[in-house]
Amino acid sequence: MASPMDTTTDSAMDTAMNPAAEKQLQDWIVRGQLRLPISLVQVINSVPDLKIPNSIWQCQGLKNKEVLMIRQEFHDALVSIIEWMKNGSPVEILPFISSETIHDQKEYFNPFNGNLTVTSEDARLVIIGQPGIGKTSFLRFIWALRIRLNLPTLYCGGPSMSVWKNNNQYSIPTNQCDWLMTIDFLPDETWCLIDSNNELLDIPLALKDSTLFVMQATSPRQGRLAWELIAGLQLQPRRARRTSPADLVQYFVTFGGSARDAYRVTRTLTNYTNTLRKAAENLDRSCLTASLSTDPLTEELVPEFPFVDDSLKHEFVSVFPIDDDNRCEYEFKPPTEFMLNMIWNAVAAKESTDRAKLFTSLLKSRDIVSATLAGHFYDHNFHPLFVANKTFPCYRMFPVRAKADAKTRSWRSYCDSEDPQYQAVTMQMINSLVYRFDNAEVIRGAETVFFPDVYYIPKAANFPSIDSFILKSETHVIAIQGSVKSVHPFKTVLFDWFHIHLPKVKTMEYIYLSPDTVRSVSIPFPVEIPDSIHCGVDPSFKPVIPRLSAKSIEDSGEYPYALKIVGIYHVHMPTELPTDVKI
């Protein structure tokens, strides 16, 4: 099923090694260590309303009885690392490569096949993420794949190191690392995997000073973590298996994706929630704004939360990719909406104010970290204001010239321009029924009826490209994205979603909602969208604001998408939230 093991003839020692060194290494050989095959196993746990694959790949961990689930992002991250090395190991955040879903494959392809000697002299790679997210498991996954092919590998996570060389595993005291380098025991193509934790805070100096490739893990993809917690339950120690799959789902929705915490505390969720609320009472605004950064590149910018116990800090704020499809950009933020609201309630109480005034105050401060915190809150709470029967200034967005071979081009608003076509037009929003729907049920084929003039909010945090939509007719939809950022992505997978689940919809208007402090926004859309979308009159829908002219929309030639965008707008909501709107 998996790749066969390398059958190189065992040779425990290099021929030039002196007898004393050879004897010492013989004493460190781990006897009876197995190399079990990578295998496909059936998933035995399930939860209603959650799509879980029928099978998962598993591999042996560092020890005989340790079993690891091969997660999709583990596989994709390793593929990305190998490609990064083959491209010369540039100093950057690694471009992330998404590959085919591995649990659909009949045979697991080891990324080291065809890349047996790939390495990078003097390269140092750091894997970061919140506690319990799987950094240690990722390193042990790499170990497992390398020893399957008999590739030299060092794993260090405490007072002893595991070293694989020439079909033998050694358990060597970490303080003997200098000696290993002195006798040239580690080949140039060795991968050194360093698990920085409470026992090992830094890379051993001898490795740091060497030319070997070193990967260090130190303190999600959210869309898959829910089912991965369920599928991985059967691989946990017996005590952790008492946790019910339903409790794991509840933990994930409430607190986020720390697998270690999920298996540990799900049987006492109420007590754990109370512990976090008690810890949140120590937070104030200065603590939050000093601990958030959109550019966490140095130790000085790492979240501290000085009044929160170290074991709980990751529940309040952690580092996440801004976009799962391009994990080069990242930010600090609370892991779930539940935790975000816990923080806001605690800080508002500490400052004797309400949530709306706290939002306004943070946004008006205009420093990056305050705006970042306000932005996370805004993303979840703009909906009540938008459907409150009010008028808003609406700005048409226009395309920026793109390169000849570009697949997208930016559309931009110019809120401070005096040119009439760029200036605001009043948009009227009426009171609408708000309905939160379960996207997982829709995808699974459950009967879901969408009605006109209802404001739909997907429950899923990873719904493609937008926060909500209004079906204006059988054939026309208004898509809404709310944010405080001046740049935002757009994914054409949104067209596919509407085409599959609302097949009668043929046209779409896109609204980007922001506070009035955002004076211009830039969003990349497919190059096939014509410049003249704000022109033309179509009797099948009433646009959110009048068209610029009745001139027909130009035909841009081949259009590969099921939906046509017929309007792109930037809408301002007031920074001062009205008193009759509760958030």
Secondary structure, DSSP 8 states (H G I E B T S, - for coil): -B----------S-TT--HHHHHHHHHHB-TT------EEEE-----TT----SEEEEEE-SSTT-EEE--HHHHHHHHHHHHHHHTT--SS---------GGG-SSB--TTTT-TT---TT-EEEEE--TTSSHHHHHHHHHHHHHHTT--EEEESSSEEEEEETTEEEEEEGGGHHHHHHTT-S-TT-EEEEE-SSS--S--HHHHTSSSEEEEEE---HHHHHHHHHHHGGGS-TTGGGS-HHHHHHHHHHH-S-HHHHHHHGGGHHHHHHHHHHHHTT--HHHHHHH--S---SGGGS---TTS-TTTHHHH-EEEEEETTEEEEEEEE-SSHHHHHHHHHHHHHHTT--HHHHHHHHHHH--HHHHHHHHHHHHHH-HHHHTSS-EEEEEE-EE----TT-SEEEEE--TT--SGGGS-EEEE----EEEEE-HHHHHHT------TTEEEEES-TT-SS-SEEEE-SSSEEEEEEE-S-SB----THHHHHHHHHSTT--EEEEEEEEETT----EEEEETTS-TTTTB---TT---SS--SBSS-----S---SSSEEEEEEEEEE-SS--TT---
